[in-house]
Amino acid sequence: MSSGDRMALGVLTQYRMATTEQMHRVIAPEVRIEQTRRRLARLRAEGLIDRITLPQAGRTRVWFPTAYGVQLASEWPEMRGHRPSRTVSDPTAVRLKVGHTLTVTETALAFLEDARRRGEMCRPLDWLTEVHHPIGSGEAVIPDALLYYKRGPADDDNGAMLRAFVEVDRATMGPERLAAKLPAYERLHRYVPVVPGRRRPSIGQKPELEDWRRHYPLFPRLLFVLDGTGPAGVENRVTALCAAARQLAPSRFLHDVPVLAAPLADLLHHGPSAPVWRPVHDPDQRVPWTVSGHRQT
């Protein structure tokens, strides 16, 4: 398998689905789109990916990995541990999830293309969908995506590594249900797993570490991307997030973790690095998503 084919299958395994045009923009924007079409057709002929055709929007083709393709890609070293928690591999499931998932893919492209314009590093496989994070009692936080992004010139090893949990809201749920995600992330921020048979630390012993510290040097920032509604709907959602943030005020979560919201339309028009994000603790501000109250490393 060529490196280009490998990248295409890896992207579809991580992103779960993408249109032909989205795949072209992710994996090979510098060549003609016909080359991407041929690559996708070849992978389909090999049984690694498949497609559905949407009845609207000019009969757009949407590509997704087959179970065989997911199994193959998951064995690669660069993909180990990166498989989404709920991989979609059949046409019926794809049709049910296509609206939300294609919007998540478009959000990924906003960050990828912004990094390319700025000469910073955000590679196609630096966008991981639905990474499972337990918070106890059988519950978990599963963000729509986990983003890795390195600031500064792409060839500079000294740039700061940023990480972000990304939640994409298409206004299919009420503002209160969206805002309910904020306390779940606060629980993740303080969650310490209980190991059966292990005694609690006694006085003078170091306390057990929060579970997220096994994966990240610092807790990823939290980005809410809002779509599927006009300005009034965006305002309602930001207001609900602000109300949820006020209820979390006694905890250290909002002090330690930037929590920002922005319309997808602004990201696509201005780029995610523009000051289009509203901090949930001070929604009158407009800041870039890279703003931080602490240094990300």
C-alpha positions as CSV (number, residue, x, y, z in Angstrom):
1,M,0.0,0.0,0.0
2,S,1.4,3.4,-1.0
3,S,1.9,6.1,1.6
4,G,-1.0,8.1,0.1
5,D,-3.4,5.2,0.3
6,R,-2.3,4.5,3.8
7,M,-3.0,8.2,4.8
8,A,-6.4,8.1,3.1
9,L,-7.5,5.0,5.0
10,G,-6.0,6.3,8.3
11,V,-7.9,9.6,7.9
12,L,-11.2,7.8,7.2
13,T,-10.7,5.5,10.1
14,Q,-10.1,8.4,12.5
15,Y,-12.6,10.9,11.0
16,R,-15.2,8.1,10.4
17,M,-16.5,9.7,7.2
18,A,-15.8,12.5,4.7
19,T,-17.0,13.6,1.3
20,T,-14.7,13.3,-1.7
21,E,-14.0,17.1,-1.6
22,Q,-13.2,16.9,2.1
23,M,-10.9,14.0,1.6
24,H,-9.1,15.9,-1.1
25,R,-8.6,18.9,1.1
26,V,-7.3,16.8,4.0
27,I,-4.9,14.5,2.2
28,A,-3.8,16.0,-1.1
29,P,-5.0,19.6,-1.7
30,E,-1.9,20.3,-3.9
31,V,-2.9,17.9,-6.6
32,R,-5.9,17.6,-8.9
33,I,-9.1,16.2,-7.3
34,E,-9.2,13.5,-9.9
35,Q,-6.2,11.9,-8.3
36,T,-8.1,11.7,-5.0
37,R,-11.1,10.2,-6.7
38,R,-8.9,7.5,-8.2
39,R,-7.3,6.8,-4.9
40,L,-10.7,6.4,-3.2
41,A,-12.0,4.2,-6.0
42,R,-8.9,1.9,-5.6
43,L,-9.3,1.6,-1.9
44,R,-13.0,0.8,-2.4
45,A,-12.1,-1.9,-5.0
46,E,-9.8,-3.4,-2.4
47,G,-12.7,-3.6,0.2
48,L,-11.0,-1.1,2.6
49,I,-13.6,1.7,2.2
50,D,-17.1,2.2,0.9
51,R,-19.4,5.0,0.1
52,I,-23.0,6.2,0.1
53,T,-24.5,8.8,-2.2
54,L,-26.6,11.6,-0.6
55,P,-29.8,12.3,-2.5
56,Q,-29.4,16.0,-2.0
57,A,-26.5,18.4,-2.6
58,G,-25.7,17.2,-6.1
59,R,-25.6,13.6,-5.1
60,T,-22.5,14.0,-2.9
61,R,-20.5,10.9,-2.2
62,V,-19.6,10.2,1.4
63,W,-16.8,7.8,2.1
64,F,-16.3,5.6,5.2
65,P,-14.0,2.7,6.2
66,T,-15.3,-0.9,6.1
67,A,-14.8,-3.2,9.1
68,Y,-11.9,-4.7,7.2
69,G,-10.3,-1.3,6.6
70,V,-10.7,-0.3,10.2
71,Q,-9.1,-3.6,11.3
72,L,-6.2,-3.1,9.0
73,A,-5.6,0.5,9.9
74,S,-5.8,-0.2,13.6
75,E,-2.8,-2.4,13.4
76,W,-0.5,0.3,12.2
77,P,1.8,1.9,14.8
78,E,0.7,5.4,14.1
79,M,-3.0,4.4,14.6
80,R,-2.6,2.3,17.7
81,G,-5.0,3.6,20.3
82,H,-6.5,6.1,17.9
83,R,-9.5,4.2,16.7
84,P,-12.8,6.0,17.5
85,S,-14.8,4.4,20.2
86,R,-17.8,4.0,17.9
87,T,-16.5,3.4,14.4
88,V,-19.2,3.5,11.7
89,S,-18.7,0.8,9.0
90,D,-22.0,0.1,7.4
91,P,-24.2,2.3,5.0
92,T,-27.2,2.4,7.3
93,A,-25.3,3.7,10.3
94,V,-23.5,6.2,8.0
95,R,-26.8,7.7,6.8
96,L,-28.0,8.1,10.4
97,K,-24.9,10.0,11.5
98,V,-23.8,11.7,8.3
99,G,-25.0,15.3,9.1
100,H,-23.1,15.6,12.4
101,T,-20.0,13.6,11.4
102,L,-19.5,15.6,8.2
103,T,-19.7,18.8,10.2
104,V,-17.1,17.5,12.6
105,T,-14.9,16.7,9.6
106,E,-15.4,20.3,8.3
107,T,-14.4,21.6,11.7
108,A,-11.2,19.5,11.4
109,L,-10.5,21.1,8.0
110,A,-10.9,24.6,9.5
111,F,-7.9,23.8,11.9
112,L,-5.9,21.9,9.3
113,E,-6.1,24.6,6.6
114,D,-5.5,27.4,9.1
115,A,-2.3,25.6,10.3
116,R,-1.1,25.3,6.7
117,R,-1.7,29.0,6.0
118,R,0.2,29.9,9.1
119,G,3.0,27.5,8.6
120,E,2.2,25.7,11.9
121,M,1.9,22.0,12.5
122,C,-1.4,20.2,12.5
123,R,-1.3,17.0,10.4
124,P,-4.4,15.1,9.2
125,L,-3.9,12.4,11.9
126,D,-3.7,15.0,14.7
127,W,-7.5,15.0,14.7
128,L,-8.9,12.1,16.7
129,T,-12.6,11.5,17.0
130,E,-14.5,10.2,20.0
131,V,-11.6,9.4,22.4
132,H,-13.1,7.7,25.5
133,H,-12.3,9.2,28.9
134,P,-13.9,7.5,31.9
135,I,-15.2,9.6,34.8
136,G,-16.4,6.8,37.1
137,S,-19.6,5.0,37.8
138,G,-19.6,3.6,34.3
139,E,-19.8,7.1,32.8
140,A,-17.4,8.7,30.3
141,V,-16.6,11.9,28.5
142,I,-16.3,11.3,24.7
143,P,-15.5,14.5,22.9
144,D,-16.4,14.8,19.2
145,A,-12.7,15.3,18.7
146,L,-9.3,15.6,20.3
147,L,-7.0,18.1,18.5
148,Y,-3.2,18.2,18.6
149,Y,-1.7,21.4,17.3
150,K,1.9,22.7,17.5
151,R,2.4,26.5,17.4
152,G,5.3,28.2,15.7
153,P,7.0,27.2,12.5
154,A,6.3,23.6,11.5
155,D,10.1,22.8,11.4
156,D,10.8,24.3,14.9
157,D,10.9,21.7,17.7
158,N,10.5,24.4,20.3
159,G,6.9,25.4,19.5
160,A,4.2,24.9,22.2
161,M,2.0,21.8,21.8
162,L,-1.7,22.7,22.2
163,R,-4.4,20.1,22.8
164,A,-8.1,20.7,22.7
165,F,-11.3,18.8,23.3
166,V,-13.7,19.8,20.5
167,E,-17.5,19.6,20.9
168,V,-19.5,20.3,17.7
169,D,-23.1,21.4,18.3
170,R,-25.5,21.5,15.3
171,A,-28.5,22.8,17.4
172,T,-30.1,19.3,17.4
173,M,-30.3,19.5,21.2
174,G,-31.5,22.2,23.5
175,P,-29.0,24.7,25.0
176,E,-29.3,23.1,28.4
177,R,-28.3,19.7,27.1
178,L,-25.2,21.3,25.5
179,A,-24.4,23.1,28.7
180,A,-24.6,19.9,30.7
181,K,-21.4,18.8,29.0
182,L,-19.5,21.4,30.9
183,P,-19.8,19.8,34.4
184,A,-18.9,16.4,32.8
185,Y,-15.6,17.9,31.7
186,E,-15.2,19.3,35.2
187,R,-15.7,15.8,36.6
188,L,-13.0,14.5,34.2
189,H,-10.7,17.2,35.4
190,R,-10.8,16.0,39.0
191,Y,-11.5,12.3,38.4
192,V,-9.2,9.9,40.3
193,P,-9.9,6.3,39.5
194,V,-10.5,3.9,42.4
195,V,-8.3,0.8,42.2
196,P,-9.9,-2.2,44.0
197,G,-7.9,-3.3,46.9
198,R,-5.7,-0.1,47.0
199,R,-5.8,1.8,50.3
200,R,-6.4,5.5,50.3
201,P,-3.2,7.6,50.8
202,S,-2.5,8.2,54.4
203,I,-1.4,11.6,55.8
204,G,1.9,12.6,54.3
205,Q,1.6,10.3,51.3
206,K,1.2,11.7,47.8
207,P,-2.4,11.7,46.7
208,E,-3.4,9.6,43.6
209,L,-3.2,11.5,40.4
210,E,-6.2,12.4,38.2
211,D,-6.7,9.9,35.4
212,W,-6.2,12.5,32.6
213,R,-2.6,13.1,33.7
214,R,-1.7,9.6,32.3
215,H,-2.4,11.0,28.8
216,Y,-1.8,14.8,28.8
217,P,0.8,17.0,30.5
218,L,-1.9,19.6,30.9
219,F,-5.7,19.3,30.6
220,P,-6.7,20.1,27.0
221,R,-8.6,23.3,26.5
222,L,-12.3,22.9,25.7
223,L,-13.8,24.3,22.4
224,F,-17.5,24.4,21.7
225,V,-18.1,24.9,17.9
226,L,-21.7,26.0,17.2
227,D,-23.5,25.4,13.9
228,G,-27.0,24.9,12.5
229,T,-28.5,28.1,14.0
230,G,-28.5,31.8,13.5
231,P,-27.1,34.5,15.7
232,A,-30.0,34.3,18.2
233,G,-29.5,30.5,18.6
234,V,-25.7,31.0,19.1
235,E,-26.5,33.6,21.8
236,N,-28.8,31.2,23.5
237,R,-26.2,28.5,23.6
238,V,-23.4,30.8,24.8
239,T,-25.8,32.0,27.6
240,A,-26.5,28.4,28.6
241,L,-22.7,27.6,28.7
242,C,-22.1,30.8,30.8
243,A,-24.8,29.7,33.3
244,A,-23.2,26.3,33.6
245,A,-19.8,27.9,34.1
246,R,-21.1,30.1,36.9
247,Q,-22.2,26.9,38.7
248,L,-18.7,25.5,38.4
249,A,-17.1,28.7,39.8
250,P,-15.9,27.2,43.1
251,S,-13.8,24.5,41.3
252,R,-10.4,25.1,39.8
253,F,-11.6,23.8,36.4
254,L,-12.3,27.2,34.7
255,H,-9.1,28.7,36.3
256,D,-7.0,25.9,34.8
257,V,-8.7,25.2,31.5
258,P,-9.7,27.7,28.8
259,V,-13.3,27.0,27.8
260,L,-14.3,28.8,24.6
261,A,-17.3,28.9,22.1
262,A,-17.5,30.1,18.5
263,P,-19.8,29.7,15.5
264,L,-18.5,27.3,12.8
265,A,-19.3,30.0,10.2
266,D,-16.7,32.4,11.9
267,L,-14.1,29.6,11.9
268,L,-14.6,29.0,8.2
269,H,-14.6,32.7,7.3
270,H,-11.9,34.0,9.5
271,G,-9.9,30.9,10.6
272,P,-9.8,29.4,14.1
273,S,-6.8,31.4,15.0
274,A,-8.7,34.7,14.6
275,P,-10.3,36.3,17.7
276,V,-13.7,34.8,17.2
277,W,-13.9,32.7,20.4
278,R,-15.9,33.7,23.4
279,P,-14.7,32.6,26.9
280,V,-17.6,31.1,28.8
281,H,-16.6,33.0,31.9
282,D,-16.5,36.3,30.0
283,P,-18.6,36.1,26.8
284,D,-18.1,39.8,25.9
285,Q,-14.5,39.0,25.0
286,R,-13.4,37.8,21.6
287,V,-10.1,35.8,21.7
288,P,-8.1,33.4,19.5
289,W,-8.5,29.7,20.6
290,T,-4.8,29.6,21.4
291,V,-5.3,32.1,24.3
292,S,-4.3,30.5,27.6
293,G,-4.2,31.3,31.3
294,H,-1.4,28.8,31.6
295,R,1.4,27.6,29.4
296,Q,0.6,24.5,27.2
297,T,3.6,22.2,26.7
